[in-house]
Amino acid sequence: MGQAILASNIDRKNYTVLYDNDDGNSGTVTLSDSADNYEFLDIIIWDFYVTRVFNNSTNRPVGLMKIGGYGGNYFEWYSESVTINGTSITRNSVTHGIMQANGSTVIDTTTHIPIRSVIGYYHK
């Protein structure tokens, strides 16, 4: 019963695409409307990973993460902190790492997670 209620609540939500860029953006993202006008946001990153952010207040930090292994040759991860404030998502810090099959590891703090889309949801 709980899942039916949850699904019903989601079905009753309206949404607005606040940002869309299939190539992804690794810098500051400018939204078409203030994030404060929405109950929650979905931040869709490279390869269509989704981070759901519930609207508590402005100027809030959010963690984005992507983890994946590719063809058994290496394992890659991104971990990034961003801040959402009004119509901007700004980058704070990032850790990007690759672990090779031979055990060697490369870590950098300059390769950002591309943000592809941001969708805002609100009640009807």
N, C-alpha and C positions, 0 to 999 in steps of 0.2 A: 504494500500500500504506500509506503514512504517514497518509493521510486516513482510511482504513478503521480503522486503529488508534486515531486520534484520536476518530472517531465512536464506536467501541466503548467507549473510556474515558468519554466523556460519557454514553453510555447507561447505564453502570454507576453513575452518581452519583445520590444521593438529593438532594432539595432541600426547603427549608423557606421559605415566604413569611414573612419577618421584619417586613415593613411593607407596607401596602397602603392607598392613599388615591387614588381616581380623580381627586379635585380637585387633588391635589398639595399639598405642604407646602413653604413657603418659609422655614421656621424650623428649629429643631432637630428631628431625626427620632429617635424612640425605637423601637429594635428590640425584638422580642419575646424575643430571645435574644442572647447575646454574639457578636459577629462573630468572635471568637477561636475559636469552636467549628466554623468552616467553612473549607474549603480555599480557596474563593473566593466572591465576592459579585458579583451583577449589580445595579447601581443603575440603575433605569429612571426616566428623567426625562420631563418634558413632551413630548408627541408621540412617546413610546415610543423615544427614543434610549437606548442602553444603554452603560454604562461598566462593564467587567469589572475587578474588583479582586482580585488574588491576595493571600492572607493571609500577610504576612511578619512582622508584629509589631503590637502595639497602638499606639494614638496615632499613626497614620500619616496624613500628608496625601495627598489624592487630588484630581486635577483632573477637573472635569466640563466638558463643552463641548457647545454646541448652535449649529449654524450653519444658516441657511436664507434663501431668497429667496421673497418672496410676491408673485405676480402681476406681477412686473416693476416694481412701484412702489417697493420698498425691499428692502434686504438687512439681516438682523438676526443678531446673534451674542450668545452668552452665554459667559463663561469664568469658572469659579468654583472656588475651593479650599475643600475641606471636610476635616474630620478625623474619622476613624473611631476610636472608643475604646470598647471593650466594647459596650454597648447604645445608644450615642449616635453620631449623625452631626451634627456642628456646623459651622456656616458660618464660614469665615475671611475670605475676601474675594471680591469679584465685580466683573466689568466687563461691562456690558451696552451694546451699541451698535446704532444704527440708521443706515444710510446711505440717504438718500432718492434717488430717481431724478434729482433736480435737483442732486445732489452734496453737499447739506448733510448734516452728521453730528451725531447726538446721542449722547453717551456719559454713562452714569451708573454709580454704584457702589452702588446700593441695591436694584436689581431682581434678585431671586434666581431661580435655576432651580428650578422646582417638582419635587420628587422624588415620584414616583407609587408606586413599589414598590421593595423590596429583597428579593432572593432569595438565600439561602445554599445552597451546594452542598458535599456531603461524600461520601466513598466509602462504599459499602455495607459 
